[in-house]
Amino acid sequence: MIAIDMHVHVPRNPNFPDVEVEQSLKNYFKPTDVPKDADDMAAKYKVWDMLAVIFSVDTQTATGDVPDGNEYVANIVKKYPEQFIGFATVDPWKNGEAIVELERAITSLGLKGLKLHPIQQGFYPNDERFYPLYEKCSSLAIPILFHSGFASAGVGTPGGLGLKLKYGAPIPGIDDVAADFPDLTIIMAHPSWPWIEEQIAVTLHKANVYIDLSGWSPKYIPETLIHETNTRLSNKVLFGSDYPYLTPERWLREFDELHIKPEVKRKVLLDNARKVLGLGEFDKK
């Protein structure tokens, strides 16, 4: 296994209609290697010799879109345990129902973390109405993968599909949650442009906060974040592709062209993710 890809979107559940956000992402990234289905995606990750963290996002309250469902993700993982680890999704606006669903997804379905997207789901991470959800994550000892920074969804559309970028700022949103839940592992997904310095500050300050580099071609990642990855954040940064929007092959090829120390490269591609996911050296589950 050459890498753990911490950020992979599952193909849309074939039983449900496509959603507008998905189409806007394809218009923005113009992906050239979209898997036909989950079987096709598993075959690709086997060839790439990678383990992938897969998930969907439940935005039903904010957008009205029907979510793929945690069973859908869990069934993919069950079929391809050597290629995938699954994260749950819940709609945080569903309050107690979300907490019950999260516990079911982790304890019954075997998923290993929670994916939240404050911009698409329309909430501030540090809104204390959602603290019971974080308390449940902490008690279950699972990480939360929060979208952070700019959102590619809605780019170039009137009103950006109604999505509000303010929800993606690391300070105070992520910083408050990390401070109030010190036992909770938090991953900020993507370089948090235009708040890169905030992202670096939070990750340096809070031992329980990490960054995945997904959604950005490495050659475009701001130099400040690359420098910190190579130095003070070498134990806090994770590889993620954002597949299918960026392929792991392209991401790794461009990452190899950066001046990353060999020992740091291994941490980013494998070791830091093993720590976050609680994996042993050879344990993939």
N, C-alpha and C positions, 0 to 999 in steps of 0.2 A: 504494500500500500504506500503510494508516494505522497498522498495528501488527504486531508479531511476537508471537504467543502462544506462550510458552515451555513451556506445560504442558497437553497435551491427550491424553486417553486414547483409544486406538482402540476402535471398537466390537468386541465380542467376536467372535473368529473363528467364523463360522457352523457350522464343522465340529465345534466342541467345545461341551460343555455349559456352562451358566451356573455361576458359582461363588458360594459363600456370601458371600464378601467383597464382591463386586459388588452383591449384593442388599442387604447392610447399608448400603452407601454410598447406594444409591437411597432406602432407608428414611430415612436421615439428611438428605440434601439435598432429597429430593422434587423432582427435576429435572422441568422442564416442556417441555424441548426436546431429547429424546433422539433422535439420528439413527437412522434405520432400519438403515443400513449405511454403509460407507466412502464410497460414491458420494454418499449424502445428505449426509454430513459435508463432503465436498469442495465440494458445491454451496453449502452454507451459508457456508463460509469464503471462497468466491469472492464471494458477495454482501456479506459483511462486509469484503471487501478486506483480508484478513489472510493472513499466512504463519503456519503452525502447526507446532510441534515435537510430533510424535506418538510414542507408545511404548506398550508393555505392560510387565508385570512378571512375571518368572519366579519363582514361589514354590514350585516343585514339592517341594523337600526339606522346607520348613517346613509346607506345607499339603496336599501331595499333588495340588494342582490342575494340570491339563495346561496348559502355557503356550501363548499364541497363536503364538509362534514368530517369529523375526526375518525369515523369508521373507515372512510375512504383512504385516508392517509395510513391508518393502522394496518389496513389490509394490504397496502403496497409494501409496507415494511415487513409484514408477516411473510409475504411471498418472496421478498428479496432481502433477507436479513444481513447478507454479506455486503450489500451495497448501500443500505439506507438506515438511518435513524430518524424517527418521526418526532416532530414537535406538534403539540396541540394548538388549536385556535379556539378562542371564545370571543363572544361579543361582550365587551366590558359593561355596556349599557344594560345588559340583562341581569346585572346585580347577582342576587342569590342563585338564580338559574345558571349564571356563568360559572360560579364557584362549584356548584354540583357537577356541571359538565366537565370542568377541569379535573376534578377529582376522579370522575369516571374515566376520562381519557388517559390519565396517568396510571391509576391503580388497576383498571380493568382492561384497557386497550393497550397498555404498555408503551405509551408515548413518553418522551424523556424531557420535555421542556415546553415552554409556552411562547408563541409568537404573537406580538401585538404591533399594530401599526397606527400610532396616534393620529397621523394625518388622514389616512383612509377611514379610520374608525371615529374620528372627530372628537378627540379628548386630550386634555393635558395630562401627562403621566403623573404629575404630582397633585392631581385633584384627589382629595382624601376620600371621596366617595368610592374610589377604586382600591383603597388600601386593604379592605378585606380580601380582595383577589390576590394581592401581593403577599398577604399573610398566609394564604393557602399555599402559594408557591414556596414560600419559605419553609412552611411545615412539611411540604412534600419534598423539599431539598432539590428543587428543579430550577434551572436557569430561565430567565426571561430574555428573549431576543426582541428588543424594541427597535423599530425603524427610527432613524434619526436623520436630521438634515433635510436637504432638498428632496422633493418627490418627483420622480420622472412621470408618474401617473398623472394624466391630465395636461401634460406640457403641450402648449400651442392650441388648446381648445378654449372656447369662450368661458371665462371664469375659472379655467383650470378644473372643469367638472365640479366646481364648488369646493374643491379641496383647499384647505388653509394651511400654509406652510408654518405658521406660528407654532403649531403643535409639535414640530420637529426639533425645536431648540433644546440643546443639552442642559443649559442653565436657564431657568431653575428646574425644568421638568425632570430630567434623569438624575441630576445631582441631588435633588430633594429626596427622591425615592431611595437612592443608594445610601444616603445618610440615615434615613428613617428605618431602613431594613438592611443593617450591616451584614446579616447572614445570607442575604439574597444575592445570587450571582446575576449580574446584568451584562448583557452584550448590546452595545450600540451598533446597529447595522449600518454599514456604509460610512465612508468619510463624511462628516457632518457639515459639508459646505452649505451655507456660508458661515458656519460656526465652528470651523476647524479648531481654532485656538480654545474655544470653550470645551470642545470634545477632548482635546489633549489635557486640559486642566483637570477636568472631572476624572479622567482615567488615571492621571498621575496621583490625584488626591485620594481617590477611593480604591482600596485594594480589591473590592468586589466588582469593579467595572472593567469591561473589556471592549475592544473594537473589532468588528469584522470589516474587511476592506472591499466588500462586495459592491457590485453595481458601478464600479469605476474601472475603466481600463487603467492598469498601473501607470502607464506613461503620463496620465493626466492627474494622478493623485497629487495634491499639493506637496511641494518639497518639504514643507514644515513637518507634515505627518510622516513622510518617508524618513526624515532625519530622526524623529523621535522613535519610530519603529526600530531603527538601527541602533538606538542608544537606550534612552530611559524607559521606553515602552516595549522593549524586546520580549518581555514575558506577558504582554497584555494585548497583543495584536494577533488576529486570526485570519486565515485565508477564507474567502468566500467569493463565489463567482457571480451570483444572481442569475444562474442558468434558469431558463433558456435565453435570457436577454444578452448575457455574455457567456461564451463557452469557457470552461476551465482550461482548455488547450490554449486559447488566446491569452487568457489571464496569466497563466504560468509562463508562457513564452515572453510576454512583456515584463513580467516580474523578474525573470532571469536577466533582463537587460539593465535592471537597476543595480546600483552599487550596494547590495545588501550583503552583509557578512554571512559566510556559510553557516555559522552556528545560529545566527538569527533566522536565516531562511528556514532551517529545520524547525525552529520553534514556531514560526508563523504557519508553516504548512502542516505540521503534525502535533508537536509537543504541547503547545498552548491549548489546542482544541481537546487533546486527551485530558488535560487537567480540568477544563471547563465541563466536559461531558462525563468525567469520572471514569475514563477508560484506562485499562492497563495497557502495557506495551503492545500486547498482541490481541487484546480483547476488543472486538468490534461492536459489541452490543452494550 
